[in-house]
């Protein structure tokens, strides 16, 4: 969690520094940020719509996965350092 917090803080500080030292006028920078913000909001709305469409399809699978444990044999073949997973039918 601290890695994520540090990453976010670094991104915010970097964005602020970039805006302060931008080689263009403030009006152009604000317009650019506005366009970027609009594009991000459009993307978020698209993701939200997709999640709402997929939820009825995924919910039964998630319920089934919670109730039925997956039986697997996991072993390592040390001769070639490859991990093999065999699922039970």
C-alpha positions as CSV (number, residue, x, y, z in Angstrom):
1,X,0.0,0.0,0.0
2,X,2.9,2.4,0.7
3,X,4.2,1.8,-2.8
4,X,0.9,2.9,-4.3
5,X,0.8,5.9,-2.1
6,X,4.3,6.9,-3.0
7,X,3.5,6.4,-6.7
8,X,0.4,8.6,-6.5
9,X,2.3,11.3,-4.6
10,X,5.1,11.2,-7.2
11,X,2.6,11.5,-10.0
12,X,0.9,14.5,-8.5
13,X,4.2,16.2,-7.8
14,X,5.5,15.5,-11.3
15,X,2.3,16.8,-12.9
16,X,2.4,19.9,-10.8
17,X,6.1,20.5,-11.7
18,X,5.3,19.8,-15.4
19,X,2.5,22.4,-15.4
20,X,4.7,25.0,-13.6
21,X,7.6,24.6,-16.1
22,X,5.5,24.0,-19.2
23,X,6.9,25.9,-22.3
24,X,3.4,27.1,-23.3
25,X,1.0,29.8,-22.1
26,X,-1.2,29.1,-19.2
27,X,-4.4,29.3,-21.3
28,X,-3.1,26.6,-23.6
29,X,-2.1,24.4,-20.7
30,X,-5.6,24.7,-19.1
31,X,-7.2,23.9,-22.5
32,X,-5.0,20.8,-22.8
33,X,-5.8,19.7,-19.3
34,X,-9.5,20.2,-20.0
35,X,-9.3,18.1,-23.1
36,X,-7.4,15.4,-21.3
37,X,-9.8,15.5,-18.4
38,X,-12.8,15.1,-20.8
39,X,-11.1,12.1,-22.5
40,X,-10.4,10.5,-19.1
41,X,-14.1,11.0,-18.1
42,X,-15.3,9.5,-21.4
43,X,-13.0,6.5,-20.8
44,X,-14.3,6.1,-17.2
45,X,-17.9,6.2,-18.5
46,X,-17.1,3.5,-21.1
47,X,-15.5,1.3,-18.4
48,X,-18.5,1.8,-16.1
49,X,-20.9,0.8,-18.9
50,X,-18.9,-2.3,-19.7
51,X,-18.8,-3.4,-16.1
52,X,-22.5,-3.0,-15.8
53,X,-23.0,-5.1,-18.9
54,X,-20.6,-7.8,-17.7
55,X,-21.7,-8.0,-14.1
56,X,-24.7,-10.3,-14.8
57,X,-22.5,-12.6,-16.8
58,X,-19.6,-12.7,-14.3
59,X,-21.7,-12.9,-11.1
60,X,-22.8,-16.6,-11.5
61,X,-19.2,-17.6,-12.3
62,X,-17.9,-15.8,-9.3
63,X,-20.5,-17.5,-7.1
64,X,-19.6,-20.9,-8.5
65,X,-15.9,-20.3,-7.9
66,X,-16.5,-19.3,-4.3
67,X,-18.5,-22.5,-3.6
68,X,-16.4,-25.0,-5.5
69,X,-12.7,-25.2,-4.7
70,X,-10.4,-25.7,-7.6
71,X,-8.5,-29.0,-7.4
72,X,-5.0,-28.7,-8.8
73,X,-1.7,-30.5,-8.5
74,X,1.2,-28.0,-8.7
75,X,4.7,-29.4,-8.9
76,X,8.0,-28.3,-10.1
77,X,10.1,-30.3,-12.6
78,X,13.5,-29.5,-11.3
79,X,15.3,-30.8,-14.3
80,X,14.2,-27.8,-16.5
81,X,12.9,-25.5,-13.7
82,X,9.4,-25.4,-15.3
83,X,6.2,-25.2,-13.2
84,X,3.5,-27.6,-14.4
85,X,-0.2,-27.3,-13.4
86,X,-2.6,-30.1,-13.9
87,X,-6.3,-29.3,-13.3
88,X,-8.6,-32.2,-12.3
89,X,-11.5,-32.6,-14.8
